[in-house]
Amino acid sequence: MSNEENEERKDIDMDKKKFIKPDGGYGWVILFVAFSISFILDGCMYSFGIVLDEIKTHYNATQEVANLIPSLNTGFLFLSGPVSAALAKQFGCRPVIVAGSLIFSLMYFISPYFPSIYFMKFSFGIVGGISFGCAYLTNFIILVDYFDKRLGLANGLTMSGSGLGNFAFAPMTEFLIGKFKWQSTMLILGSAIFLCAFLGCLLRPIEYYYKKVRQTEDIDDAIDSNEEPKKASFIVKNLFNEMTNFKILKLNTSFLLITLSNFLIFFVYFIPFIYIPIRAKALKIAQFAWLIGIIGIVNIPMRILFGIICDRKIIKPIHMNSLCIFVASGCMYTYFYLTTFYSQAVATALFGMAAAGINSLTTPYLVDIVGSEAFANANGILNMFRGLSCIFGPFIAGFLSEKLKSNLYAFVFCGTSLALAGILSTLVSMITIKSKQKNKTKSLELNSV
């Protein structure tokens, strides 16, 4: 690349820093699409625990072997974070989401017809997980492009789609399995995911809006020249650089700590969605699917509420995150000892509130910790660590419950990991408070001079 092109690119980047994000306008269309994709993808994922029991029976597999399917899927979902962030930066969010949705729906279509559960682990677990990540995680990158002052609300509304999907898809999945076989249920869920590709086509890149509000032709020309086709070697080099950029972990202590905290959270995060129905079935609770649905319905208002609190700056997102983790930990420590539907419903509601915070506060506290410019890179790294932990957590829970002959140990394992995550998040909260106090002191000293 020539020096002139480098200078031109620097001028655009400098000008983009002054660019005021829409915080509305076509951003509301973006928000609707992000909400809808979150509704479908998370709805399918969170209700998979209901399908998993049928898969385990069909293939005559042990619990730990069966647990590897959702473990691999969610693990590679998050592991794809650096990949999806790099692809989105190179090609834009729209093609990444469309391609990811198409491939993930295909995995739903073909996976039920494999003769062995091990083929399903590869197709649905690994390939499905990566494509899932490209479709799902890129959602939040484009939200940061379009929203600033209303980012908390936009993120909360998008994440509430996850809760609504959880509430809607859990009983629907139970109904479909009762009416049809699990293979047909997978085909129907895959068809719903296929719709995400059409929704993704509506995701207009922010550059369209950016060019529209420019006042000088010179800037438009610079952008147009920047959009000229690039050589394949240049694209590959850029992708590799983006995917292997971990400098922020060394430079930002708060980001390192919150990344480790997220590692521990997602080590066990999906375990309740597997073991809550299993525990309810063991107690002969007929409404077991509704327990997962309760988590979803509670998520909806709570995610929006957390978003509003963030936008109004009532409490720092990281402080709320720490509290939510400890609440979730307490729910898991006590859950096994709850033996009625109503007591379990209360526990799942509390866990749902906590889970709403853990999920919906990620974008706001990451923006606070690293800034919006480094968000895509930081979000990719964070999700990669989440993915690494997701793969092994449910497998370990399955191993413990099988070897120790009780599901109690899966819940204890879950509560302990969350408690440790809460301690690390609290350390970040303390650093944030200390940093704020330092800034106040400096401000007072400057005013007194």
ChimeraX attribute file (.defattr): number of C-alpha atoms within 10 A of each C-alpha:
attribute: neighborCount
match mode: 1-to-1
recipient: residues
	/A:1	6
	/A:2	7
	/A:3	8
	/A:4	9
	/A:5	13
	/A:6	10
	/A:7	11
	/A:8	16
	/A:9	16
	/A:10	12
	/A:11	13
	/A:12	15
	/A:13	12
	/A:14	10
	/A:15	12
	/A:16	13
	/A:17	10
	/A:18	8
	/A:19	12
	/A:20	12
	/A:21	18
	/A:22	18
	/A:23	18
	/A:24	15
	/A:25	10
	/A:26	15
	/A:27	22
	/A:28	16
	/A:29	14
	/A:30	24
	/A:31	23
	/A:32	18
	/A:33	21
	/A:34	27
	/A:35	23
	/A:36	23
	/A:37	28
	/A:38	28
	/A:39	24
	/A:40	25
	/A:41	25
	/A:42	23
	/A:43	27
	/A:44	24
	/A:45	21
	/A:46	24
	/A:47	25
	/A:48	20
	/A:49	26
	/A:50	22
	/A:51	20
	/A:52	18
	/A:53	18
	/A:54	16
	/A:55	18
	/A:56	17
	/A:57	12
	/A:58	12
	/A:59	13
	/A:60	11
	/A:61	14
	/A:62	13
	/A:63	19
	/A:64	19
	/A:65	17
	/A:66	24
	/A:67	27
	/A:68	24
	/A:69	27
	/A:70	27
	/A:71	29
	/A:72	28
	/A:73	28
	/A:74	28
	/A:75	30
	/A:76	27
	/A:77	31
	/A:78	33
	/A:79	27
	/A:80	25
	/A:81	30
	/A:82	29
	/A:83	22
	/A:84	30
	/A:85	28
	/A:86	22
	/A:87	21
	/A:88	21
	/A:89	18
	/A:90	15
	/A:91	11
	/A:92	20
	/A:93	27
	/A:94	22
	/A:95	18
	/A:96	25
	/A:97	29
	/A:98	22
	/A:99	17
	/A:100	29
	/A:101	30
	/A:102	21
	/A:103	22
	/A:104	25
	/A:105	26
	/A:106	20
	/A:107	23
	/A:108	24
	/A:109	20
	/A:110	16
	/A:111	22
	/A:112	21
	/A:113	12
	/A:114	11
	/A:115	10
	/A:116	12
	/A:117	22
	/A:118	16
	/A:119	14
	/A:120	21
	/A:121	22
	/A:122	17
	/A:123	22
	/A:124	27
	/A:125	26
	/A:126	22
	/A:127	21
	/A:128	28
	/A:129	30
	/A:130	27
	/A:131	27
	/A:132	31
	/A:133	32
	/A:134	31
	/A:135	31
	/A:136	26
	/A:137	24
	/A:138	26
	/A:139	26
	/A:140	21
	/A:141	23
	/A:142	23
	/A:143	22
	/A:144	23
	/A:145	18
	/A:146	24
	/A:147	21
	/A:148	19
	/A:149	13
	/A:150	19
	/A:151	22
	/A:152	30
	/A:153	24
	/A:154	31
	/A:155	29
	/A:156	31
	/A:157	27
	/A:158	29
	/A:159	30
	/A:160	29
	/A:161	27
	/A:162	32
	/A:163	31
	/A:164	26
	/A:165	29
	/A:166	31
	/A:167	27
	/A:168	21
	/A:169	26
	/A:170	27
	/A:171	20
	/A:172	17
	/A:173	24
	/A:174	19
	/A:175	13
	/A:176	17
	/A:177	18
	/A:178	11
	/A:179	11
	/A:180	11
	/A:181	12
	/A:182	22
	/A:183	18
	/A:184	15
	/A:185	23
	/A:186	24
	/A:187	19
	/A:188	17
	/A:189	23
	/A:190	23
	/A:191	16
	/A:192	17
	/A:193	26
	/A:194	21
	/A:195	17
	/A:196	27
	/A:197	23
	/A:198	15
	/A:199	19
	/A:200	25
	/A:201	14
	/A:202	14
	/A:203	24
	/A:204	17
	/A:205	15
	/A:206	19
	/A:207	13
	/A:208	9
	/A:209	16
	/A:210	16
	/A:211	16
	/A:212	10
	/A:213	12
	/A:214	13
	/A:215	9
	/A:216	9
	/A:217	10
	/A:218	10
	/A:219	16
	/A:220	17
	/A:221	12
	/A:222	15
	/A:223	17
	/A:224	11
	/A:225	13
	/A:226	14
	/A:227	9
	/A:228	8
	/A:229	8
	/A:230	9
	/A:231	8
	/A:232	9
	/A:233	9
	/A:234	11
	/A:235	15
	/A:236	12
	/A:237	11
	/A:238	15
	/A:239	20
	/A:240	14
	/A:241	12
	/A:242	20
	/A:243	20
	/A:244	13
	/A:245	14
	/A:246	15
	/A:247	10
	/A:248	15
	/A:249	16
	/A:250	9
	/A:251	10
	/A:252	12
	/A:253	14
	/A:254	21
	/A:255	21
	/A:256	17
	/A:257	19
	/A:258	25
	/A:259	24
	/A:260	18
	/A:261	29
	/A:262	25
	/A:263	24
	/A:264	25
	/A:265	28
	/A:266	28
	/A:267	30
	/A:268	27
	/A:269	23
	/A:270	20
	/A:271	26
	/A:272	21
	/A:273	19
	/A:274	22
	/A:275	20
	/A:276	23
	/A:277	22
	/A:278	18
	/A:279	21
	/A:280	21
	/A:281	14
	/A:282	11
	/A:283	14
	/A:284	13
	/A:285	16
	/A:286	11
	/A:287	13
	/A:288	23
	/A:289	24
	/A:290	20
	/A:291	25
	/A:292	29
	/A:293	27
	/A:294	23
	/A:295	28
	/A:296	31
	/A:297	23
	/A:298	24
	/A:299	33
	/A:300	25
	/A:301	18
	/A:302	23
	/A:303	32
	/A:304	23
	/A:305	19
	/A:306	26
	/A:307	28
	/A:308	20
	/A:309	17
	/A:310	24
	/A:311	19
	/A:312	13
	/A:313	11
	/A:314	9
	/A:315	12
	/A:316	19
	/A:317	27
	/A:318	27
	/A:319	19
	/A:320	21
	/A:321	25
	/A:322	24
	/A:323	16
	/A:324	24
	/A:325	27
	/A:326	20
	/A:327	19
	/A:328	26
	/A:329	25
	/A:330	19
	/A:331	22
	/A:332	25
	/A:333	20
	/A:334	15
	/A:335	20
	/A:336	20
	/A:337	11
	/A:338	16
	/A:339	15
	/A:340	12
	/A:341	18
	/A:342	11
	/A:343	13
	/A:344	22
	/A:345	19
	/A:346	16
	/A:347	22
	/A:348	27
	/A:349	22
	/A:350	21
	/A:351	25
	/A:352	27
	/A:353	24
	/A:354	27
	/A:355	26
	/A:356	29
	/A:357	28
	/A:358	24
	/A:359	18
	/A:360	29
	/A:361	26
	/A:362	20
	/A:363	23
	/A:364	25
	/A:365	21
	/A:366	22
	/A:367	20
	/A:368	15
	/A:369	20
	/A:370	18
	/A:371	13
	/A:372	18
	/A:373	12
	/A:374	13
	/A:375	21
	/A:376	28
	/A:377	24
	/A:378	27
	/A:379	24
	/A:380	27
	/A:381	27
	/A:382	26
	/A:383	25
	/A:384	23
	/A:385	22
	/A:386	28
	/A:387	28
	/A:388	21
	/A:389	24
	/A:390	31
	/A:391	27
	/A:392	18
	/A:393	27
	/A:394	32
	/A:395	24
	/A:396	19
	/A:397	26
	/A:398	25
	/A:399	19
	/A:400	18
	/A:401	18
	/A:402	16
	/A:403	9
	/A:404	12
	/A:405	10
	/A:406	14
	/A:407	19
	/A:408	21
	/A:409	20
	/A:410	26
	/A:411	24
	/A:412	19
	/A:413	20
	/A:414	29
	/A:415	26
	/A:416	18
	/A:417	21
	/A:418	30
	/A:419	22
	/A:420	18
	/A:421	26
	/A:422	26
	/A:423	16
	/A:424	22
	/A:425	27
	/A:426	23
	/A:427	18
	/A:428	23
	/A:429	21
	/A:430	15
	/A:431	14
	/A:432	18
	/A:433	14
	/A:434	12
	/A:435	12
	/A:436	12
	/A:437	12
	/A:438	12
	/A:439	12
	/A:440	12
	/A:441	12
	/A:442	12
	/A:443	11
	/A:444	11
	/A:445	10
	/A:446	9
	/A:447	8
	/A:448	7
	/A:449	5
